[in-house]
Amino acid sequence: MLSEFDREVAQARADQERDASLKAAMRALREIGTLECIDCGATIAPARRRVYPSARRCLECQTAAEREAYLR
């Protein structure tokens, strides 16, 4: 049987996990709505958005970002 302290600790952890999940969900919702590339500001092509709805970069900038990450 859990003590009162253990129950409070468990509740605090559950609250922290819930808050983190909510923040992540809100961040994901904001990112999904991105219509412009975060790097160059160009409109992300509708075809790219259909294939990858949460795209944050246009194809050219995404390719450049992946190339840069690969070369590191």
DAQUIQUI-V60014 format. One record per residue. N is the residue number from 1. RES is the residue in one small letter. PHI is phi in degrees with one decimal (none if undefined). OMEGA is omega in whole degrees, -180 to 180 (* if undefined). D_LAST is the distance of its C-alpha to the last C-alpha in Angstrom with 1 decimal. Layout:
# DAQUIQUI-V60014
n = (N | N)
res = (RES | RES)
phi = (PHI | PHI)
omega = (OMEGA | OMEGA)
d_last = (D_LAST | D_LAST)
This chain:
# DAQUIQUI-V60014
n = (1 | 2 | 3 | 4 | 5 | 6 | 7 | 8 | 9 | 10 | 11 | 12 | 13 | 14 | 15 | 16 | 17 | 18 | 19 | 20 | 21 | 22 | 23 | 24 | 25 | 26 | 27 | 28 | 29 | 30 | 31 | 32 | 33 | 34 | 35 | 36 | 37 | 38 | 39 | 40 | 41 | 42 | 43 | 44 | 45 | 46 | 47 | 48 | 49 | 50 | 51 | 52 | 53 | 54 | 55 | 56 | 57 | 58 | 59 | 60 | 61 | 62 | 63 | 64 | 65 | 66 | 67 | 68 | 69 | 70 | 71 | 72)
res = (m | l | s | e | f | d | r | e | v | a | q | a | r | a | d | q | e | r | d | a | s | l | k | a | a | m | r | a | l | r | e | i | g | t | l | e | c | i | d | c | g | a | t | i | a | p | a | r | r | r | v | y | p | s | a | r | r | c | l | e | c | q | t | a | a | e | r | e | a | y | l | r)
phi = (none | -82.0 | -77.8 | -59.7 | -60.9 | -61.4 | -65.0 | -65.6 | -63.8 | -62.2 | -66.2 | -63.3 | -65.5 | -62.1 | -63.2 | -63.9 | -64.7 | -63.3 | -62.1 | -64.8 | -64.9 | -64.2 | -62.5 | -64.2 | -65.5 | -65.3 | -64.1 | -63.8 | -63.6 | -64.3 | -69.3 | -61.8 | -79.4 | -69.6 | -105.8 | -116.0 | -62.1 | -72.5 | -93.1 | -111.2 | 84.6 | -70.0 | -68.4 | -75.3 | -56.7 | -54.4 | -62.6 | -65.8 | -66.9 | -67.6 | -75.6 | -135.6 | -57.7 | -94.7 | -55.9 | -111.2 | -129.2 | -68.7 | -59.0 | -63.8 | -70.0 | -64.2 | -60.8 | -63.2 | -64.6 | -67.4 | -62.9 | -62.7 | -64.4 | -65.7 | -78.7 | -71.2)
omega = (-178 | 175 | 178 | 179 | 180 | 178 | 179 | 178 | 179 | 179 | 179 | 178 | 179 | 178 | 179 | 179 | 178 | 179 | 179 | 179 | 179 | 179 | 179 | 180 | 180 | 178 | 179 | 178 | 177 | -177 | -180 | -178 | -178 | 178 | -179 | 179 | -180 | -179 | -173 | 179 | 179 | 176 | 177 | -176 | 179 | 179 | 178 | -180 | 178 | -179 | -176 | -173 | -179 | 180 | 179 | -180 | 171 | -176 | -178 | -179 | 177 | 178 | 179 | -180 | 179 | 179 | 180 | 179 | -180 | -176 | 180 | *)
d_last = (52.3 | 49.8 | 51.0 | 50.9 | 48.0 | 45.9 | 46.7 | 45.6 | 42.3 | 41.7 | 42.6 | 40.3 | 37.3 | 38.3 | 38.5 | 35.0 | 33.6 | 35.6 | 34.5 | 30.8 | 31.4 | 33.3 | 30.6 | 28.0 | 30.4 | 31.2 | 27.6 | 27.2 | 30.3 | 29.2 | 25.9 | 27.9 | 30.0 | 27.3 | 28.5 | 26.3 | 22.6 | 21.1 | 19.0 | 21.6 | 24.8 | 25.9 | 27.9 | 26.1 | 28.1 | 30.7 | 29.8 | 26.3 | 27.8 | 30.3 | 27.7 | 25.3 | 27.5 | 25.0 | 22.6 | 21.4 | 19.8 | 21.4 | 20.2 | 18.7 | 16.7 | 15.6 | 14.5 | 12.5 | 10.9 | 10.1 | 8.9 | 6.5 | 5.4 | 5.6 | 3.8 | 0.0)
